[in-house]
Each structure stands twice: as C-alpha cells, then as structure tokens.
Amino acid sequence: MKPLLIAAALLLLPAGAQAQVAAASMPNSFDGPVRVAQTAPPAAVPAAPAPANPQAEAVLRDIIAGAQAGTIDYALMSDDLAARVREQEATIQPLIAGFGPVQAVDFVSSQNGADLFAVIFANAATEWVIGFNEAGKVAALLFRPAA
C-alpha cells in the first residue's frame, strides 16, 4: 500500500536540508601528527516525552472516527487541507473504514512541530503525522502503513 499524503504544507525539513548539499573541511593529516581529542561520546537524543500539540491525539482520533463513519469534521482542518481531503475523500474514507476499529493510539515522536503516532486498527498497523497551524487547525496530515 502506498502512503497517502494529505497535507497543506508538510515540510519537516528546511529547504536547505532538502537540497542534499553538504560541505566539509578536513585537516590535512600529512602536515603533522594527528591529535585525538578526548571527548565524551555524544549523548543520545531523547525522544519527545509528549506531542508538540497536547490536543494532537484527541484531534487525530476525531479525524479517524469521522473518516470511518463517513462524516469527516472539516472544521478541524485548515481551508487548504480540508480542500485536499475533500478531493481524496472517496478514496481515503473506505480505506480507513476498512482498517477496522482503533485498538491503540501511541505517541511516537515530534519533529518541527508535527507529531507522529502509531495507530493500530483491528486490520492494519499505521503511522500518522499530524501538524497544526498557528490558528490551531490541522494543516498537515499523513498516514501510511507501519514499517
């Protein structure tokens, strides 16, 4: 199953990072003895303890429930996202309904203000990304099969 993207603007990386350009300068090791700095190993980046938006899980559950019932609440979404979802509703609504009842919704991580959730249905395991705009409306929404 291909991932479905429903997004007004889901850019999790700055434009410069998307360009895949890297530059580096390395010292010439033939100029003299190499000194090895004694440093501590890098600390692991801790996972975010909570979603970037505290209402993300509740809103995600509402969107999923609406899609399964055939009554998506477009008032939760930005105008741009609502228009994109309406265009795809005939495809995504039966797909999400076919996943079966939600069994679990677990927060995984946040990146640049968007939250990732693992959503387990009776018939499918999925990952959902949800992001909000400044007005508190869902501006980015993506779901795909779980890895």
Buried (B, 14 or more C-beta within 10 A) or exposed (E): EEEBBBBBEBEBEEEEEEEEEEEEEEEEEEEEEEEEEEEEEEEEEEEBEEBBBEBBBEBBBBBBBBBBEEEBBBEBBBEBBBEBBEEEBEEBBEBBBEBEEBEEBEBBBBEEBBBBBBBBBEEBBBBBBBBBBEEEBBBBBBBBEEE
